[in-house]
Amino acid sequence: MKGNFDTIINENRPVVVDFHALWCGPCKTQAPILKQLAEELGERIKIIKIDVDQNQMIAARYQIQSVPTLMIFKNGQILHKQAGVHSKAQLMGLLADKM
């Protein structure tokens, strides 16, 4: 995944990375919010999910200590990183000036 991950986060559009785990209750709350965001914003953003149990090296690289943690990248730069469930309104506000 590492090579693909680096290519994806270097895109010229915002990339929302959802660091999650299958066993995580709050992660299950975050998933439909991200789906709504993807439907609403379409190709203007990209959303990817990283299972921290399956991708431990990537999680360690970004010091993910709790799930869900959302990060927003653009052109390989970290624009946002925060643990916890984000509302659609929060995400829209974070992305508004980055698209």
MARDO-816620 format. One record per residue (C-alpha): residue in one letter; x, y, z. Coordinates in pm, whole numbers, padded with zeros to 5 digits, always signed. Layout:
% MARDO-816620
AXYZ/...
END
This chain:
% MARDO-816620
M+00000+00000+00000/K+00284+00243+00075/G+00364+00326-00288/N-00002+00376-00379/F-00064+00575-00062/D+00218+00820-00140/T+00090+00865-00495/I-00266+00927-00374/I-00177+01187-00108/N+00029+01379-00363/E-00277+01453-00576/N-00367+01814-00653/R-00706+01779-00486/P-00780+01729-00117/V-00745+01369-00005/V-00931+01276+00312/V-00768+00977+00480/D-00980+00789+00731/F-00756+00587+00962/H-00995+00331+01108/A-01031-00023+01244/L-01302-00279+01185/W-01357-00322+01560/C-01398+00052+01624/G-01750+00173+01707/P-01690+00545+01637/C-01533+00446+01302/K-01867+00292+01206/T-02030+00627+01286/Q-01777+00813+01069/A-01820+00592+00761/P-02167+00712+00647/I-02064+01074+00702/L-01770+01025+00467/K-01997+00854+00216/Q-02232+01157+00219/L-01934+01387+00173/A-01810+01185-00124/E-02155+01191-00285/E-02187+01566-00237/L-01837+01673-00345/G-01773+01407-00609/E-01445+01439-00797/R-01338+01757-00614/I-01201+01541-00332/K-01078+01187-00280/I-01157+00980+00030/I-00956+00673+00123/K-00984+00441+00420/I-00676+00297+00587/D-00731+00004+00823/V-00468+00060+01092/D-00448-00313+01169/Q-00371-00397+00805/N-00145-00095+00740/Q+00057-00059+01059/M+00357+00104+00890/I+00148+00388+00745/A-00033+00434+01077/A+00302+00449+01259/R+00444+00692+01004/Y+00168+00941+01087/Q+00165+00856+01459/I-00198+00742+01460/Q-00274+00659+01822/S-00653+00644+01819/V-00922+00570+01565/P-01091+00718+01386/T-00831+00977+01291/L-00893+01187+00983/M-00615+01354+00790/I-00648+01582+00490/F-00362+01598+00240/K-00311+01806-00072/N+00000+01787-00287/G+00155+01563-00020/Q+00116+01825+00253/I-00080+01757+00572/L-00355+02018+00599/H-00545+01864+00891/K-00509+01583+01141/Q-00752+01512+01422/A-00881+01207+01606/G-01249+01153+01668/V-01566+01155+01463/H-01602+01458+01235/S-01945+01585+01135/K-02024+01656+00771/A-02042+02028+00855/Q-01696+02017+01013/L-01551+01842+00710/M-01719+02081+00466/G-01570+02372+00660/L-01224+02216+00657/L-01242+02147+00284/A-01410+02470+00172/D-01093+02665+00093/K-00885+02365-00013/M-01069+02250-00327/
END
